Amino acid sequence: MPAGRRVRHQGNDVALTRRAFQFLPFLLDYPHRCFSTSQILRQAWPDDALFPEEVRNYMRRLRKILDVLAIPAELVHKTGQGYSLVFRG
């Protein structure tokens, strides 16, 4: 995994997969905004052929990363609206 695909926060460090590394900046660009799975597939990974189930898997992985890094944010799923990165505090 390339060294550039790492996220650091308050002394904690986590390596990201290529797709997770592509997806996190997308969420950071639009905090508190909901995106449906189909919007995420079109906008975050426009060149990749991914399935909706894979979006859920990446959400789970990113939730763990946010927790490990103690970043004051969470990935929220709102039924009928989609996913959103919400900062606390």
Backbone as a chain_set.jsonl record, in Angstrom:
{"seq": "MPAGRRVRHQGNDVALTRRAFQFLPFLLDYPHRCFSTSQILRQAWPDDALFPEEVRNYMRRLRKILDVLAIPAELVHKTGQGYSLVFRG", "coords": {"N": [[0.853, -1.178, 0.0], [0.678, 2.17, -0.917], [2.564, 4.799, 0.661], [1.313, 7.268, 0.702], [-1.353, 6.835, 1.114], [-2.416, 7.163, 3.709], [-3.982, 8.047, 6.77], [-3.812, 10.411, 9.28], [-4.315, 11.312, 12.662], [-4.117, 13.067, 15.581], [-1.785, 11.65, 16.515], [-2.431, 9.041, 15.873], [-2.473, 6.591, 13.268], [-3.534, 5.349, 10.167], [-3.672, 3.052, 7.485], [-5.118, 3.244, 4.252], [-7.215, 1.578, 1.854], [-7.144, 1.748, -1.756], [-9.692, 2.483, -2.811], [-11.053, 3.328, -0.49], [-9.446, 5.457, 0.135], [-10.031, 7.127, -2.008], [-12.679, 7.646, -1.486], [-12.957, 8.88, 1.062], [-12.009, 11.654, 0.849], [-14.072, 12.608, -0.799], [-16.324, 12.478, 0.904], [-15.423, 14.27, 2.859], [-15.407, 16.637, 1.446], [-18.062, 17.265, 1.343], [-19.419, 17.629, 3.967], [-21.995, 16.711, 6.268], [-23.916, 16.425, 4.317], [-26.262, 14.434, 2.667], [-25.925, 11.494, 0.689], [-27.193, 9.309, -1.69], [-26.816, 5.776, -2.278], [-26.549, 5.28, -5.033], [-25.787, 7.827, -5.938], [-23.321, 8.081, -4.666], [-21.913, 6.009, -5.911], [-21.795, 7.015, -8.517], [-20.496, 9.516, -8.216], [-18.328, 9.404, -6.343], [-16.789, 7.219, -7.116], [-16.483, 7.252, -10.064], [-15.194, 5.88, -12.154], [-15.075, 3.245, -11.533], [-16.556, 0.016, -11.469], [-18.722, -0.732, -9.271], [-20.738, -2.417, -6.817], [-23.846, -1.754, -5.057], [-23.759, -3.014, -2.51], [-21.095, -2.94, -1.922], [-20.633, -0.281, -1.293], [-21.82, -0.095, 1.212], [-20.073, -1.798, 2.585], [-17.672, -0.319, 2.438], [-18.449, 1.874, 3.918], [-18.732, 0.74, 6.462], [-16.046, 0.071, 6.931], [-14.838, 2.615, 6.884], [-16.108, 3.777, 9.057], [-14.947, 2.344, 11.156], [-12.318, 3.217, 10.859], [-12.561, 5.972, 11.424], [-13.226, 5.724, 14.09], [-10.949, 4.408, 15.197], [-9.031, 6.382, 14.768], [-10.009, 8.321, 16.371], [-11.458, 10.491, 15.412], [-13.595, 13.243, 15.525], [-16.18, 12.575, 14.238], [-18.844, 10.997, 12.435], [-20.105, 8.422, 10.311], [-23.191, 8.495, 9.025], [-26.215, 6.803, 8.376], [-29.139, 7.621, 6.865], [-32.312, 6.564, 6.61], [-33.862, 6.286, 3.51], [-32.643, 8.574, 2.605], [-29.778, 8.511, 2.527], [-26.2, 8.366, 2.934], [-24.099, 10.182, 5.196], [-21.43, 12.267, 6.272], [-20.926, 13.303, 9.422], [-19.879, 15.782, 11.548], [-18.992, 16.005, 14.961], [-19.484, 18.062, 17.858]], "CA": [[0.0, 0.0, 0.0], [1.51, 3.375, -0.973], [2.642, 5.588, 1.894], [0.417, 8.406, 0.601], [-2.737, 6.454, 1.438], [-2.5, 7.065, 5.157], [-4.689, 9.134, 7.438], [-3.271, 10.597, 10.626], [-5.057, 12.232, 13.524], [-3.69, 13.067, 16.973], [-0.823, 10.595, 16.791], [-2.882, 7.749, 15.342], [-2.181, 6.474, 11.849], [-4.211, 4.201, 9.55], [-3.518, 2.91, 6.034], [-6.391, 3.081, 3.549], [-7.202, 0.974, 0.527], [-7.272, 2.75, -2.822], [-11.067, 2.985, -2.901], [-11.353, 4.085, 0.729], [-8.702, 6.707, -0.004], [-10.788, 7.955, -2.953], [-13.992, 7.947, -0.939], [-12.888, 9.777, 2.206], [-12.034, 13.067, 0.436], [-15.408, 12.927, -1.304], [-17.158, 12.772, 2.072], [-14.911, 15.478, 3.52], [-15.796, 17.796, 0.629], [-19.495, 17.522, 1.511], [-19.872, 17.204, 5.297], [-23.4, 16.896, 6.663], [-24.791, 16.284, 3.159], [-26.611, 13.036, 2.408], [-25.79, 10.967, -0.663], [-27.721, 7.959, -1.872], [-25.817, 4.821, -2.753], [-26.314, 5.49, -6.465], [-25.011, 9.066, -6.083], [-21.949, 7.777, -4.255], [-21.3, 5.207, -6.97], [-21.532, 7.865, -9.688], [-19.66, 10.685, -7.944], [-17.097, 9.098, -5.618], [-16.027, 6.239, -7.883], [-17.081, 7.251, -11.403], [-14.516, 4.995, -13.096], [-15.104, 1.871, -11.051], [-17.837, -0.689, -11.51], [-18.962, -1.275, -7.939], [-22.119, -2.756, -6.478], [-24.336, -1.046, -3.862], [-23.31, -3.677, -1.292], [-19.727, -2.517, -1.657], [-20.703, 1.019, -0.622], [-22.059, -0.4, 2.633], [-18.824, -2.337, 3.133], [-16.718, 0.786, 2.629], [-18.959, 2.68, 5.034], [-18.341, 0.039, 7.689], [-14.592, 0.215, 7.097], [-14.522, 4.004, 7.237], [-16.568, 3.994, 10.441], [-13.899, 1.803, 12.026], [-11.155, 4.103, 10.754], [-12.867, 7.179, 12.194], [-13.18, 5.344, 15.501], [-9.548, 4.152, 15.557], [-8.317, 7.654, 14.768], [-10.688, 9.217, 17.322], [-11.892, 11.699, 14.694], [-14.93, 13.581, 16.033], [-17.146, 12.528, 13.133], [-19.397, 9.667, 12.217], [-20.826, 8.185, 9.066], [-24.572, 8.253, 9.395], [-27.123, 6.382, 7.315], [-30.509, 8.072, 7.096], [-33.197, 5.776, 5.761], [-34.537, 7.024, 2.452], [-31.853, 9.733, 2.174], [-28.439, 8.071, 2.174], [-25.1, 8.438, 3.878], [-23.584, 11.511, 5.443], [-20.356, 12.415, 7.254], [-21.389, 14.33, 10.368], [-18.883, 16.126, 12.565], [-19.524, 16.282, 16.299], [-18.852, 19.118, 18.64]], "C": [[0.897, 1.239, 0.0], [1.429, 4.19, 0.314], [1.674, 6.766, 1.88], [-1.024, 8.108, 0.955], [-2.899, 6.223, 2.936], [-3.252, 8.27, 5.688], [-4.147, 9.195, 8.855], [-4.137, 11.594, 11.378], [-4.592, 12.022, 14.953], [-2.802, 11.875, 17.326], [-1.227, 9.209, 16.322], [-2.735, 7.757, 13.832], [-2.842, 5.215, 11.307], [-3.959, 4.229, 8.041], [-4.887, 2.659, 5.415], [-6.191, 2.319, 2.249], [-7.373, 2.083, -0.512], [-8.682, 3.337, -2.856], [-11.47, 3.77, -1.655], [-10.659, 5.446, 0.669], [-9.384, 7.654, -0.992], [-12.079, 8.454, -2.324], [-13.954, 8.959, 0.201], [-12.834, 11.251, 1.804], [-13.385, 13.511, -0.116], [-16.329, 13.296, -0.143], [-16.721, 14.057, 2.769], [-15.273, 16.748, 2.751], [-17.254, 18.197, 0.857], [-19.993, 17.085, 2.894], [-21.339, 17.557, 5.522], [-24.377, 16.812, 5.489], [-25.029, 14.798, 2.89], [-26.45, 12.695, 0.931], [-26.37, 9.565, -0.701], [-26.594, 7.058, -2.37], [-25.523, 5.041, -4.227], [-25.537, 6.782, -6.718], [-23.549, 8.829, -5.718], [-21.239, 6.991, -5.348], [-20.947, 6.047, -8.191], [-20.477, 8.939, -9.403], [-18.338, 10.364, -7.253], [-16.193, 8.155, -6.396], [-16.533, 6.18, -9.317], [-16.439, 6.273, -12.388], [-14.577, 3.529, -12.71], [-16.509, 1.28, -11.141], [-18.029, -1.389, -10.164], [-20.446, -1.546, -7.74], [-22.547, -1.993, -5.227], [-23.875, -1.68, -2.548], [-21.899, -3.239, -0.914], [-19.683, -1.141, -0.986], [-20.918, 0.792, 0.872], [-20.798, -0.946, 3.291], [-17.801, -1.231, 3.382], [-17.168, 1.709, 3.748], [-18.566, 2.045, 6.364], [-16.851, 0.221, 7.961], [-14.223, 1.631, 7.52], [-15.016, 4.357, 8.637], [-15.516, 3.503, 11.434], [-12.673, 2.707, 12.023], [-11.383, 5.378, 11.547], [-12.776, 6.896, 13.69], [-11.734, 5.146, 15.969], [-8.77, 5.463, 15.67], [-8.889, 8.666, 15.757], [-11.034, 10.556, 16.67], [-13.322, 12.001, 15.147], [-15.968, 13.698, 14.914], [-17.684, 11.118, 13.05], [-20.089, 9.613, 10.864], [-22.222, 7.726, 9.436], [-25.341, 7.788, 8.169], [-28.522, 6.819, 7.707], [-31.407, 7.355, 6.092], [-33.931, 6.675, 4.76], [-33.757, 8.233, 1.941], [-30.447, 9.339, 1.73], [-27.453, 8.232, 3.313], [-24.582, 9.864, 3.996], [-22.454, 11.443, 6.466], [-20.731, 13.584, 8.146], [-20.31, 14.544, 11.422], [-19.575, 16.457, 13.866], [-18.806, 17.467, 16.902], [-18.904, 20.393, 18.005]], "O": [[1.791, 1.344, 0.839], [0.386, 4.265, 0.963], [1.252, 7.222, 2.943], [-1.834, 9.025, 1.084], [-3.453, 5.211, 3.367], [-3.174, 9.368, 5.136], [-4.035, 8.179, 9.542], [-4.624, 12.576, 10.818], [-4.667, 10.91, 15.475], [-3.042, 11.18, 18.313], [-0.414, 8.286, 16.377], [-2.857, 8.802, 13.193], [-2.733, 4.143, 11.902], [-4.024, 5.282, 7.406], [-5.714, 1.948, 5.986], [-5.135, 2.402, 1.622], [-7.708, 3.217, -0.172], [-8.845, 4.556, -2.923], [-12.165, 4.78, -1.765], [-11.215, 6.457, 1.098], [-9.314, 8.871, -0.819], [-12.52, 9.568, -2.606], [-14.836, 9.813, 0.293], [-13.572, 12.047, 2.385], [-13.794, 14.656, 0.078], [-17.03, 14.307, -0.198], [-17.559, 14.84, 3.216], [-15.428, 17.814, 3.348], [-17.634, 19.337, 0.593], [-20.897, 16.255, 2.984], [-21.841, 18.566, 5.026], [-25.561, 17.104, 5.66], [-24.088, 14.004, 2.888], [-26.786, 13.485, 0.049], [-26.07, 8.735, 0.158], [-25.554, 7.534, -2.825], [-24.362, 4.994, -4.635], [-24.708, 6.828, -7.626], [-22.647, 9.325, -6.393], [-20.087, 7.279, -5.673], [-19.918, 5.821, -8.828], [-19.651, 9.234, -10.267], [-17.323, 10.994, -7.552], [-14.969, 8.277, -6.343], [-16.982, 5.117, -9.747], [-17.08, 5.876, -13.362], [-14.17, 2.664, -13.486], [-17.508, 1.965, -10.917], [-17.55, -2.504, -9.959], [-21.294, -0.968, -8.42], [-21.698, -1.62, -4.417], [-23.626, -0.968, -1.575], [-21.553, -3.176, 0.266], [-18.781, -0.873, -0.192], [-20.262, 1.426, 1.699], [-20.49, -0.596, 4.43], [-17.142, -1.214, 4.421], [-16.331, 2.27, 4.456], [-18.119, 2.735, 7.28], [-16.448, 0.494, 9.091], [-13.393, 1.824, 8.408], [-14.389, 5.162, 9.326], [-15.233, 4.168, 12.43], [-12.062, 2.934, 13.066], [-10.491, 5.823, 12.269], [-12.304, 7.733, 14.46], [-11.345, 5.658, 17.018], [-7.947, 5.626, 16.571], [-8.321, 9.74, 15.954], [-10.918, 11.613, 17.291], [-14.169, 11.108, 15.152], [-16.546, 14.759, 14.68], [-17.065, 10.168, 13.53], [-20.586, 10.616, 10.351], [-22.402, 6.694, 10.082], [-25.151, 8.303, 7.067], [-29.03, 6.432, 8.76], [-31.27, 7.526, 4.881], [-34.533, 7.683, 5.128], [-34.157, 8.854, 0.956], [-29.977, 9.779, 0.68], [-27.819, 8.233, 4.488], [-24.618, 10.643, 3.043], [-22.512, 10.658, 7.413], [-20.842, 14.719, 7.683], [-19.885, 13.606, 12.097], [-20.618, 17.111, 13.879], [-17.692, 17.823, 16.516], [-18.407, 21.376, 18.555]]}, "num_chains": 1, "name": "protein.A"}
